[in-house]
């Protein structure tokens, strides 16, 4: 057997560790290269858009110049995609929406171009866009995830649950806990009727736990359903138990198929006390409760929470909801745009 064959069959000592290290370095280099390419592409598109905008505004060039420019650029660079008339119009809109070059270079260049198009197409103004930009960078959302959150009105729902966190948690934890909850929660991925019962909803949520976690938001980790708690020799079962990685605490979620009632808080408060006593680690924060109801009177919920001695939030859930007409876009889909831009 040749030395080469022996070498292939039996790598020398330390080879596997070296190979693993090389793979990691190559992967990191590919990521850095991809980020660098994207950054340069976004900056180039912004510069082209700014040039078009300037010449049209200051020198009176008409809209026809975009058609001519697309033709000439594609003739000069036949192997480069992205110089279609539609994409050049997006470059112009991009530059018009973000005139601050420093913000484009420091923040927007972190996002791929198709993220930029989604932000332009689906959001009305810079403040709303900035919020979604921050969240996208923070949580590394894909373009499809970004679009889903925009269409599901994540900004309007974030931090809207009624809670007593401010009076039961330290300020930093209270703020984060409040921001971590929504109202309402959308469970339209469950394909359940409006009259579904609590156990039906619970079973469906576990079946679709990935979608459920996505709707709950960043930081939630699923611990279990119908989690057994033994208190004084009696057995009790928590509907849904989660752990929040940023808050560093357990989160108990209780489902109610009807409208919120003050007496619902008694059972949930008991579960929070039991989790604190039986499961909570000394370094964990106080267990938080989230009561999800089909409906609620906010004033009643606020009064009921006022004298409760456990940190609890109350929010509604929606099983089926159509996107409001004013938010339904008549613009082409991302896939249609992508096909046209490639031309």
Residue frames relative to the residue before (quaternion, step in Angstrom):
aa qw qx qy qz dx dy dz
X 1.0000 0.0000 0.0000 0.0000 0.00 0.00 0.00
X 0.4554 -0.7102 0.4669 0.2651 3.56 -0.86 0.95
X 0.6451 -0.5196 0.3985 0.3938 3.55 -1.31 0.39
X 0.6222 0.5478 -0.3399 0.4441 3.58 1.08 -0.76
X 0.6649 0.5031 -0.3025 0.4618 3.57 0.91 -0.90
X 0.6371 0.5182 -0.3267 0.4678 3.56 1.02 -0.84
X 0.6485 0.5343 -0.3148 0.4414 3.56 0.99 -0.87
X 0.6570 0.5046 -0.3103 0.4663 3.58 1.03 -0.79
X 0.6977 0.4753 -0.2752 0.4600 3.56 1.00 -0.83
X 0.8074 0.1392 -0.0404 0.5719 3.56 0.97 -0.80
X 0.1948 -0.8000 0.5562 0.1131 3.61 -0.03 1.21
X 0.5766 -0.6122 0.4093 0.3539 3.57 -1.07 0.65
X 0.6662 -0.5055 0.3700 0.4047 3.54 -1.25 0.41
X 0.7878 0.2874 -0.2385 0.4898 3.54 -0.90 0.95
X 0.4715 0.7024 -0.4313 0.3136 3.58 1.28 -0.22
X 0.6580 0.5335 -0.3198 0.4244 3.60 0.87 -0.95
X 0.6588 0.4980 -0.3111 0.4703 3.59 0.94 -0.87
X 0.6466 0.5212 -0.3138 0.4603 3.55 1.02 -0.86
X 0.6473 0.5225 -0.3115 0.4593 3.59 0.99 -0.89
X 0.6387 0.5246 -0.3190 0.4638 3.57 0.98 -0.84
X 0.6547 0.5071 -0.3049 0.4704 3.55 0.99 -0.87
X 0.6504 0.5146 -0.3173 0.4599 3.59 0.97 -0.83
X 0.6354 0.5297 -0.3299 0.4548 3.58 0.96 -0.85
X 0.6507 0.5166 -0.3097 0.4624 3.56 0.99 -0.85
X 0.6701 0.4974 -0.3040 0.4596 3.58 0.94 -0.86
X 0.6409 0.5169 -0.3200 0.4685 3.57 1.02 -0.83
X 0.6481 0.5189 -0.3136 0.4608 3.57 0.96 -0.90
X 0.6650 0.4996 -0.3022 0.4656 3.59 0.91 -0.89
X 0.6416 0.5190 -0.3203 0.4652 3.57 1.04 -0.80
X 0.6345 0.5238 -0.3251 0.4662 3.58 1.05 -0.79
X 0.6477 0.5187 -0.3136 0.4616 3.56 0.99 -0.84
X 0.6624 0.4999 -0.3074 0.4656 3.57 0.93 -0.91
X 0.6487 0.5165 -0.3176 0.4601 3.56 1.01 -0.82
X 0.6499 0.5186 -0.3122 0.4596 3.57 0.99 -0.86
X 0.6487 0.5107 -0.3105 0.4711 3.58 0.98 -0.87
X 0.6561 0.5155 -0.3093 0.4563 3.57 0.97 -0.89
X 0.6491 0.5111 -0.3172 0.4656 3.59 0.97 -0.87
X 0.6572 0.5086 -0.3138 0.4593 3.57 0.91 -0.90
X 0.6372 0.5368 -0.3278 0.4453 3.57 0.93 -0.89
X 0.6828 0.4820 -0.2895 0.4666 3.57 0.86 -0.95
X 0.6414 0.5282 -0.3289 0.4487 3.59 1.02 -0.79
X 0.6619 0.4997 -0.3082 0.4660 3.60 0.90 -0.93
X 0.6650 0.4957 -0.3073 0.4665 3.59 0.93 -0.85
X 0.6309 0.5248 -0.3311 0.4658 3.59 1.03 -0.78
X 0.6652 0.5001 -0.3066 0.4619 3.58 0.90 -0.92
X 0.6377 0.5172 -0.3326 0.4639 3.59 1.00 -0.76
X 0.6588 0.5117 -0.3085 0.4572 3.58 0.96 -0.86
X 0.6392 0.5073 -0.3229 0.4793 3.58 0.99 -0.82
X 0.6600 0.5110 -0.3043 0.4590 3.58 0.94 -0.91
X 0.6465 0.5101 -0.3180 0.4698 3.58 1.01 -0.81
X 0.6387 0.5230 -0.3304 0.4576 3.60 0.99 -0.79
X 0.6466 0.5058 -0.3211 0.4722 3.59 0.94 -0.88
X 0.6581 0.5251 -0.3015 0.4476 3.55 0.90 -0.98
X 0.6708 0.5097 -0.2976 0.4491 3.57 0.89 -0.96
X 0.7000 0.4743 -0.2781 0.4559 3.56 0.85 -0.94
X 0.6516 0.4974 -0.3236 0.4725 3.57 1.04 -0.65
X 0.7096 0.4597 -0.2624 0.4651 3.59 0.96 -0.85
X 0.7808 0.3787 -0.1829 0.4621 3.54 0.83 -1.05
X 0.7940 0.3025 -0.1445 0.5071 3.56 1.03 -0.75
X 0.5077 -0.7091 0.3871 0.2992 3.54 1.30 0.17
X 0.3135 0.7411 -0.5369 0.2533 3.59 1.11 0.47
X 0.4058 -0.7355 0.4941 0.2240 3.56 -0.94 0.88
X 0.7154 -0.4548 0.3221 0.4214 3.57 -1.35 0.06
X 0.5490 0.6366 -0.3930 0.3726 3.59 1.18 -0.47
X 0.5634 0.6243 -0.3937 0.3713 3.57 1.14 -0.57
X 0.6045 0.5614 -0.3668 0.4300 3.61 1.09 -0.56
X 0.6352 0.5120 -0.3298 0.4749 3.59 0.99 -0.80
X 0.6627 0.5000 -0.3044 0.4670 3.59 0.95 -0.90
X 0.6606 0.5124 -0.3089 0.4535 3.59 0.95 -0.91
X 0.6315 0.5285 -0.3371 0.4564 3.59 0.96 -0.80
X 0.6551 0.5132 -0.3091 0.4604 3.56 0.93 -0.89
X 0.7062 0.4719 -0.2736 0.4514 3.59 0.83 -0.97
X 0.6643 0.4984 -0.3150 0.4594 3.61 0.96 -0.78
X 0.6634 0.4861 -0.3162 0.4728 3.59 0.99 -0.74
X 0.6213 0.5167 -0.3435 0.4786 3.58 1.12 -0.55
X 0.6903 0.4738 -0.2761 0.4719 3.59 1.01 -0.80
X 0.7950 0.1590 -0.0662 0.5817 3.60 1.09 -0.73
X 0.0675 -0.8608 0.5034 0.0341 3.60 0.54 1.15
X 0.6919 0.4819 -0.2856 0.4556 3.61 1.12 -0.50
X 0.6487 0.5040 -0.3161 0.4746 3.58 1.27 -0.11
X 0.2716 -0.7590 0.5730 0.1479 3.55 -0.80 1.05
X 0.6399 0.5748 -0.3788 0.3415 3.55 -1.26 0.31
X 0.6462 0.5199 -0.3335 0.4482 3.61 1.23 0.05
X 0.2746 0.7508 -0.5447 0.2533 3.58 1.05 0.76
X 0.6454 -0.5125 0.3746 0.4248 3.63 -1.15 0.39
X 0.6412 0.5266 -0.3375 0.4446 3.62 0.95 -0.81
X 0.6861 0.4774 -0.3027 0.4580 3.58 0.87 -0.88
X 0.6185 0.5263 -0.3466 0.4694 3.60 1.07 -0.65
X 0.6258 0.5136 -0.3353 0.4818 3.59 1.08 -0.67
X 0.6266 0.5147 -0.3367 0.4787 3.60 1.08 -0.68
X 0.6163 0.5361 -0.3484 0.4598 3.59 1.04 -0.72
X 0.6448 0.5103 -0.3149 0.4740 3.57 0.99 -0.83
X 0.6683 0.4918 -0.2963 0.4730 3.60 0.93 -0.91
X 0.6140 0.5565 -0.3306 0.4517 3.57 1.09 -0.77
X 0.6870 0.4694 -0.2758 0.4812 3.57 0.89 -0.94
X 0.6496 0.5143 -0.3192 0.4599 3.57 1.04 -0.73
X 0.6725 0.5004 -0.2920 0.4605 3.59 1.04 -0.81
X 0.7974 0.1929 -0.0718 0.5673 3.59 1.07 -0.77
X 0.0626 -0.8470 0.5275 0.0207 3.63 0.26 1.21
X 0.6106 0.5722 -0.3458 0.4246 3.61 1.23 -0.42
X 0.3408 -0.7761 0.4974 0.1847 3.59 -0.30 1.26
X 0.6315 0.5493 -0.3352 0.4324 3.58 1.02 -0.76
X 0.6555 0.4944 -0.3094 0.4797 3.60 1.01 -0.81
X 0.6265 0.5308 -0.3368 0.4608 3.57 1.00 -0.77
X 0.7028 0.4687 -0.2690 0.4626 3.58 0.85 -0.96
X 0.7582 0.4276 -0.2198 0.4405 3.57 0.87 -0.94
X 0.7989 0.2672 -0.1215 0.5249 3.59 1.05 -0.71
X 0.7529 0.4318 -0.2509 0.4286 3.58 0.50 -1.16
X 0.6086 0.5752 -0.3559 0.4149 3.59 1.09 -0.62
X 0.5700 0.5894 -0.3832 0.4253 3.59 1.28 -0.14
X 0.7002 0.4477 -0.2532 0.4951 3.58 1.25 -0.39
X 0.5238 -0.6334 0.4645 0.3297 3.60 -1.04 0.74
X 0.6797 -0.5299 0.3325 0.3830 3.53 -1.23 0.52
X 0.6787 0.4915 -0.3159 0.4450 3.61 0.92 -0.80
X 0.5415 0.5527 -0.4058 0.4865 3.61 1.22 -0.27
X 0.6458 0.5302 -0.3222 0.4450 3.58 0.96 -0.89
X 0.6453 0.5208 -0.3199 0.4583 3.57 1.00 -0.83
X 0.6415 0.5215 -0.3279 0.4571 3.59 0.96 -0.85
X 0.6498 0.5179 -0.3147 0.4589 3.59 0.97 -0.84
X 0.6660 0.4972 -0.2962 0.4706 3.58 0.99 -0.83
X 0.7058 0.4961 -0.2673 0.4292 3.56 0.89 -0.96
X 0.8295 0.3361 -0.1066 0.4331 3.52 0.80 -1.07
X 0.7397 0.3588 -0.2260 0.5226 3.61 1.21 -0.13
X 0.4994 -0.7386 0.3853 0.2380 3.58 -0.92 0.93
X 0.8503 0.0300 0.0356 0.5242 3.61 0.94 -0.68
X 0.7316 -0.4826 0.2717 0.3974 3.57 -1.26 0.31
X 0.6528 0.5287 -0.3492 0.4152 3.64 0.88 -0.78
X 0.6596 0.4850 -0.3006 0.4891 3.57 0.94 -0.89
X 0.6517 0.5179 -0.3165 0.4547 3.57 0.94 -0.84
X 0.6332 0.5435 -0.3339 0.4384 3.57 0.97 -0.83
X 0.6333 0.5319 -0.3402 0.4475 3.59 0.98 -0.79
X 0.6955 0.4589 -0.2767 0.4788 3.58 0.88 -0.93
X 0.5929 0.5546 -0.3642 0.4564 3.59 1.10 -0.61
X 0.6566 0.5163 -0.3030 0.4588 3.57 0.92 -0.96
X 0.6815 0.4828 -0.2900 0.4673 3.58 0.90 -0.92
X 0.6377 0.5407 -0.3280 0.4398 3.58 0.99 -0.82
X 0.6744 0.4739 -0.2860 0.4887 3.58 0.94 -0.89
X 0.6614 0.5349 -0.3048 0.4284 3.57 0.92 -0.92
X 0.8133 0.2578 -0.1070 0.5105 3.57 0.90 -0.95
X 0.4189 -0.7388 0.4465 0.2816 3.61 1.29 0.24
X 0.1288 0.8163 -0.5497 0.1217 3.59 0.84 0.96
X 0.4306 -0.6326 0.5729 0.2936 3.52 -1.17 0.65
X 0.6707 -0.4797 0.3581 0.4380 3.55 -1.25 0.21
X 0.6614 0.5102 -0.3146 0.4509 3.60 0.92 -0.86
X 0.6408 0.5084 -0.3262 0.4738 3.59 1.03 -0.74
X 0.6190 0.5387 -0.3323 0.4650 3.57 1.01 -0.79
X 0.6723 0.4916 -0.2976 0.4667 3.59 0.85 -0.96
X 0.6416 0.5299 -0.3284 0.4469 3.58 0.95 -0.85
X 0.6762 0.4891 -0.2975 0.4637 3.59 0.92 -0.90
X 0.6242 0.5242 -0.3413 0.4680 3.59 1.04 -0.72
X 0.7042 0.4699 -0.2712 0.4579 3.58 0.82 -1.00
X 0.6919 0.4395 -0.2681 0.5063 3.59 1.19 -0.55
X 0.4315 -0.7498 0.4204 0.2735 3.59 1.33 0.29
X 0.0517 0.8447 -0.5296 0.0583 3.56 0.89 0.95
X 0.6400 0.5404 -0.3372 0.4298 3.61 0.89 -0.86
X 0.6864 0.4922 -0.2880 0.4514 3.57 0.88 -0.96
X 0.7277 0.4439 -0.2418 0.4636 3.60 1.10 -0.63
X 0.5769 0.6301 -0.3767 0.3581 3.60 1.13 -0.57
X 0.8516 0.1554 -0.1360 0.4818 3.54 -1.01 0.93
X 0.5409 0.6696 -0.3726 0.3468 3.60 1.26 0.19
X 0.4686 0.6709 -0.4649 0.3379 3.63 1.18 -0.04
X 0.4611 -0.6364 0.5353 0.3095 3.58 -1.13 0.65
X 0.1155 0.8089 -0.5649 0.1150 3.61 -0.75 0.97
X 0.3385 -0.7027 0.5782 0.2395 3.52 -1.38 0.13
X 0.2271 0.8304 -0.4867 0.1485 3.58 1.25 0.45
X 0.6290 0.5829 -0.3457 0.3809 3.57 0.94 -0.88
X 0.7504 0.3875 -0.2137 0.4910 3.60 1.02 -0.75
X 0.7419 0.4072 -0.2254 0.4826 3.61 1.25 -0.16
X 0.7529 0.3081 -0.1835 0.5519 3.59 1.23 -0.21
X 0.5896 -0.5354 0.4470 0.4074 3.61 -1.19 0.44
X 0.6728 -0.5549 0.2968 0.3891 3.59 -1.05 0.75
X 0.6707 0.4981 -0.3220 0.4454 3.61 0.80 -0.94
X 0.6887 0.4573 -0.2803 0.4878 3.56 0.93 -0.88
X 0.6147 0.5549 -0.3414 0.4446 3.58 1.06 -0.75
X 0.6631 0.5055 -0.3029 0.4617 3.58 0.91 -0.93
X 0.6785 0.4858 -0.2915 0.4676 3.58 0.91 -0.93
X 0.6400 0.5236 -0.3266 0.4578 3.57 0.98 -0.84
X 0.6567 0.5076 -0.3098 0.4638 3.58 0.94 -0.89
X 0.6749 0.4917 -0.2925 0.4660 3.58 0.94 -0.88
X 0.6461 0.5537 -0.3147 0.4207 3.59 1.15 -0.61
X 0.6992 0.4360 -0.2641 0.5012 3.59 1.22 -0.37
X 0.2420 -0.7613 0.5885 0.1241 3.55 -1.20 0.66
X 0.0118 0.7610 -0.6455 -0.0639 3.51 -1.38 -0.01
X 0.5244 -0.3534 -0.7619 0.1399 1.50 -1.15 2.24
X 0.4674 -0.5983 0.5525 0.3438 3.53 -1.40 0.12
X 0.2740 -0.7675 0.5616 0.1430 3.56 -1.00 0.84
X 0.0311 -0.7986 0.6007 -0.0207 3.56 -0.65 1.15
X 0.2476 0.8117 -0.4998 0.1731 3.58 1.08 0.68
X 0.5438 0.6025 -0.4064 0.4198 3.60 1.26 0.00
X 0.5812 0.6375 -0.3556 0.3596 3.61 1.25 -0.20
X 0.2538 -0.7901 0.5164 0.2112 3.61 1.18 -0.47
X 0.4158 0.6803 -0.4861 0.3579 3.57 0.93 0.96
X 0.5378 -0.6115 0.4702 0.3402 3.53 -1.21 0.50
X 0.6616 -0.5327 0.3570 0.3887 3.54 -1.24 0.42
X 0.7175 0.4370 -0.2482 0.4823 3.59 1.15 -0.53
X 0.2756 0.7823 -0.5162 0.2134 3.60 1.16 0.44
X 0.4185 -0.7100 0.5173 0.2307 3.56 -1.08 0.79
X 0.7229 -0.4677 0.2913 0.4169 3.56 -1.29 0.40
X 0.6923 0.4731 -0.2972 0.4566 3.60 0.83 -0.94
X 0.6034 0.5473 -0.3566 0.4574 3.61 1.08 -0.67
X 0.6663 0.4952 -0.2983 0.4710 3.56 0.93 -0.93
X 0.6482 0.5264 -0.3154 0.4509 3.56 0.93 -0.91
X 0.6592 0.5059 -0.3092 0.4626 3.59 0.90 -0.92
X 0.6759 0.4962 -0.2954 0.4579 3.57 0.94 -0.90
X 0.6326 0.5344 -0.3379 0.4472 3.59 0.99 -0.75
X 0.6635 0.4873 -0.3114 0.4747 3.58 0.96 -0.80
X 0.6208 0.5381 -0.3395 0.4581 3.58 1.05 -0.73
X 0.7657 0.2594 -0.1319 0.5736 3.55 1.12 -0.75
X 0.1016 0.8645 -0.4892 0.0539 3.56 1.04 0.81
X 0.5953 0.5640 -0.3740 0.4332 3.61 1.09 -0.59
X 0.6687 0.4694 -0.2936 0.4963 3.59 0.95 -0.88
X 0.6217 0.5489 -0.3364 0.4462 3.57 1.04 -0.77
X 0.6658 0.4896 -0.3018 0.4754 3.58 0.92 -0.91
X 0.6289 0.5312 -0.3368 0.4571 3.58 1.02 -0.75
X 0.6726 0.4793 -0.2941 0.4810 3.58 1.01 -0.78
X 0.6171 0.5335 -0.3547 0.4569 3.60 1.03 -0.68
X 0.4745 -0.6881 0.4273 0.3447 3.57 1.03 -0.76
X 0.7249 -0.4491 0.3080 0.4220 3.53 -1.35 0.21
X 0.7511 0.4228 -0.3032 0.4065 3.55 -1.12 0.75
X 0.6448 0.5326 -0.3300 0.4378 3.59 1.15 -0.48
X 0.0618 -0.7737 0.6303 0.0161 3.57 -0.93 0.97
X 0.4140 -0.7328 0.4886 0.2301 3.57 -0.79 1.04
X 0.2105 -0.7804 0.5804 0.0992 3.57 -0.85 1.04
X 0.7278 -0.3886 0.2580 0.5027 3.60 0.83 -0.89
X 0.3593 -0.6919 0.5773 0.2426 3.54 -1.37 0.15
X 0.8224 0.1168 -0.1331 0.5406 3.54 -1.16 0.70
X 0.1339 0.8256 -0.5287 0.1447 3.55 0.96 1.00
X 0.4012 -0.7474 0.4890 0.2031 3.55 -0.76 1.13
X 0.0164 -0.7569 0.6533 -0.0042 3.52 -1.01 0.95
X 0.1739 -0.7820 0.5921 0.0876 3.60 -0.81 1.01
X 0.0235 0.7949 -0.6006 0.0832 3.53 -0.64 1.20
X 0.8511 -0.0575 0.0116 0.5217 3.57 -0.60 1.13
X 0.7133 -0.4444 0.2508 0.4805 3.57 1.10 0.66
X 0.6375 0.4925 -0.3314 0.4911 3.60 1.27 -0.17
X 0.3545 -0.7356 0.5430 0.1958 3.55 -1.20 0.61
X 0.0238 -0.7716 0.6355 -0.0148 3.54 -1.05 0.90
X 0.2190 -0.7942 0.5597 0.0889 3.56 -1.12 0.69
X 0.3078 -0.7444 0.5724 0.1534 3.55 -0.77 1.14
X 0.5394 -0.6411 0.4340 0.3313 3.60 -0.83 0.99
X 0.7898 -0.1182 0.1555 0.5814 3.56 0.54 -1.23
X 0.0886 -0.8019 0.5906 0.0173 3.55 -0.84 1.01
X 0.0437 -0.7861 0.6162 -0.0217 3.55 -0.91 1.04
X 0.2215 -0.7143 0.6321 0.2028 3.52 -1.38 0.15
X 0.2588 -0.7718 0.5629 0.1432 3.56 -0.88 0.97
X 0.4007 -0.7803 0.4367 0.1996 3.53 -0.46 1.29
X 0.6967 0.4440 -0.2843 0.4865 3.61 1.08 -0.58
X 0.6848 0.4526 -0.2799 0.4979 3.56 1.01 -0.76
X 0.2503 -0.7936 0.5091 0.2199 3.57 1.25 -0.50
X 0.6247 0.4941 -0.3673 0.4803 3.53 0.79 1.05
X 0.5422 -0.5778 0.4917 0.3611 3.53 -1.32 0.33
X 0.1432 -0.7547 0.6339 0.0896 3.54 -1.25 0.60
X 0.1759 -0.7787 0.5984 0.0685 3.56 -0.68 1.16
X 0.1007 -0.7942 0.5983 0.0339 3.57 -0.79 1.05
X 0.0946 -0.7798 0.6187 0.0155 3.53 -0.84 1.09
X 0.2431 -0.7786 0.5677 0.1113 3.57 -0.96 0.94
X 0.0394 -0.7756 0.6298 0.0139 3.55 -1.02 0.86
X 0.3836 -0.7646 0.4760 0.2041 3.57 -0.67 1.15
X 0.7260 0.3928 -0.2416 0.5101 3.59 1.23 -0.23
X 0.7409 -0.3791 0.3111 0.4589 3.53 -1.30 -0.42
X 0.6140 -0.5700 0.4016 0.3698 3.56 -1.15 0.62
X 0.0394 -0.7591 0.6496 0.0147 3.51 -1.14 0.85
X 0.5931 -0.6045 0.3859 0.3659 3.63 -0.93 0.77
X 0.6461 0.5474 -0.3372 0.4113 3.59 1.00 -0.72
X 0.5093 0.6404 -0.4257 0.3863 3.59 1.22 -0.27
X 0.6351 0.5735 -0.3314 0.3975 3.58 1.07 -0.73
X 0.5835 0.6030 -0.3785 0.3907 3.59 1.10 -0.59
X 0.6777 0.4816 -0.2879 0.4752 3.57 0.88 -0.93
X 0.6677 0.5001 -0.3047 0.4596 3.56 0.93 -0.90
X 0.6278 0.5333 -0.3325 0.4592 3.61 1.00 -0.79
X 0.6294 0.5294 -0.3298 0.4634 3.56 1.03 -0.78
X 0.6529 0.5109 -0.3151 0.4620 3.59 0.94 -0.85
X 0.6375 0.5255 -0.3317 0.4555 3.58 0.98 -0.79
X 0.6545 0.5025 -0.3109 0.4717 3.57 0.96 -0.84
X 0.6644 0.5075 -0.3045 0.4563 3.59 0.99 -0.83
X 0.6432 0.5029 -0.3248 0.4773 3.60 1.00 -0.81
X 0.6279 0.5318 -0.3351 0.4589 3.59 0.99 -0.81
X 0.7179 0.4533 -0.2539 0.4632 3.58 0.95 -0.86
X 0.7903 0.3688 -0.1720 0.4580 3.59 0.93 -0.89
X 0.8136 0.2857 -0.1204 0.4919 3.62 0.97 -0.76
X 0.6111 0.6107 -0.3494 0.3626 3.56 1.00 -0.79
X 0.3593 -0.7000 0.5813 0.2076 3.55 -1.03 0.92
X 0.6291 -0.5648 0.3655 0.3894 3.63 -1.05 0.63
X 0.7090 0.4447 -0.2671 0.4777 3.61 1.10 -0.63
X 0.5210 0.6258 -0.4207 0.4000 3.60 1.25 -0.06
X 0.4893 -0.6299 0.5110 0.3203 3.53 -1.26 0.47
X 0.6994 -0.4410 0.3318 0.4542 3.62 -1.25 0.15
X 0.5136 -0.6402 0.4784 0.3122 3.56 -1.00 0.83
X 0.2452 -0.7731 0.5761 0.1021 3.56 -1.00 0.95
X 0.2428 -0.7680 0.5758 0.1404 3.55 -1.09 0.72
X 0.0806 -0.7594 0.6430 0.0582 3.55 -1.17 0.67
X 0.1340 -0.7877 0.6002 0.0365 3.55 -0.59 1.19
X 0.1206 -0.8011 0.5856 0.0272 3.56 -0.57 1.21
X 0.0364 -0.8137 0.5780 -0.0495 3.56 -0.62 1.20
X 0.5841 -0.5754 0.4379 0.3688 3.54 -1.24 0.40
X 0.7877 -0.0660 0.0485 0.6105 3.56 1.20 -0.49
X 0.0416 -0.8038 0.5928 0.0280 3.57 -1.24 0.31
X 0.3353 -0.6488 0.6352 0.2514 3.47 -1.36 0.43
X 0.4142 -0.7589 0.4382 0.2460 3.58 -0.40 1.21
X 0.6373 0.5238 -0.3392 0.4521 3.58 0.98 -0.75
X 0.6421 0.5132 -0.3173 0.4730 3.58 0.97 -0.85
X 0.6547 0.5118 -0.3125 0.4602 3.58 0.95 -0.89
X 0.6527 0.5150 -0.3140 0.4584 3.59 0.94 -0.87
X 0.6591 0.4981 -0.3090 0.4712 3.60 0.93 -0.85
X 0.6692 0.5128 -0.3055 0.4425 3.58 0.92 -0.92
X 0.6885 0.4810 -0.2770 0.4668 3.59 1.06 -0.77
X 0.5340 0.6896 -0.3948 0.2887 3.56 1.13 -0.67
X 0.7991 0.2734 -0.1345 0.5183 3.59 0.85 -0.92
X 0.4604 0.6636 -0.4646 0.3629 3.59 1.23 0.23
X 0.3408 -0.7910 0.4780 0.1723 3.59 -0.84 0.93
X 0.6474 0.4655 -0.3332 0.5031 3.60 1.22 0.37
X 0.5023 -0.6573 0.4596 0.3232 3.64 -1.03 0.69
X 0.1142 0.8056 -0.5590 0.1599 3.56 -0.41 1.27
X 0.1498 -0.7499 0.6363 0.1018 3.52 -1.19 0.69
X 0.1799 -0.7664 0.6094 0.0937 3.57 -1.15 0.70
X 0.0916 0.7956 -0.5901 0.1020 3.56 -0.78 1.05
X 0.4593 -0.6522 0.5242 0.2981 3.54 -1.28 0.36
X 0.1928 -0.7307 0.6303 0.1780 3.53 -1.33 0.26
X 0.1969 -0.7588 0.6117 0.1059 3.56 -1.22 0.58
X 0.3163 -0.7662 0.5323 0.1720 3.56 -0.75 1.05
X 0.7919 0.0567 0.0022 0.6080 3.58 1.00 -0.84
X 0.1985 0.7695 -0.5919 0.1349 3.54 -0.84 0.94
X 0.3151 -0.7277 0.5786 0.1905 3.55 -0.90 0.93
X 0.5404 -0.6070 0.4685 0.3464 3.53 -1.11 0.65
X 0.5163 -0.6520 0.4435 0.3341 3.63 -0.80 0.94
X 0.6313 -0.5824 0.3628 0.3615 3.54 -1.09 0.79
X 0.6709 0.5201 -0.3131 0.4259 3.58 0.97 -0.83
X 0.7060 0.4284 -0.2665 0.4970 3.60 1.24 -0.36
X 0.5384 0.6094 -0.4153 0.4078 3.57 1.26 -0.12
X 0.2971 -0.7952 0.5075 0.1476 3.54 -0.57 1.18
X 0.3019 -0.7318 0.5811 0.1886 3.55 -1.02 0.83
X 0.4678 0.6791 -0.4372 0.3589 3.55 1.30 0.04
X 0.6056 -0.5602 0.3990 0.4004 3.62 -1.13 0.42
X 0.6027 -0.5659 0.4207 0.3735 3.54 -1.24 0.44
X 0.6647 -0.4872 0.3761 0.4235 3.55 -1.29 0.32
X 0.6500 0.5260 -0.3268 0.4406 3.58 0.96 -0.84
X 0.6453 0.5082 -0.3222 0.4706 3.58 1.01 -0.79
X 0.6349 0.5256 -0.3221 0.4658 3.55 0.98 -0.86
X 0.6514 0.5370 -0.3177 0.4317 3.56 0.89 -0.98
X 0.6614 0.5076 -0.3138 0.4543 3.58 0.93 -0.89
X 0.6868 0.4832 -0.2889 0.4596 3.57 0.95 -0.86
X 0.6480 0.5279 -0.3298 0.4389 3.57 1.00 -0.78
X 0.6366 0.5588 -0.3271 0.4189 3.54 1.10 -0.65
X 0.5475 0.6574 -0.3788 0.3529 3.53 1.23 -0.32
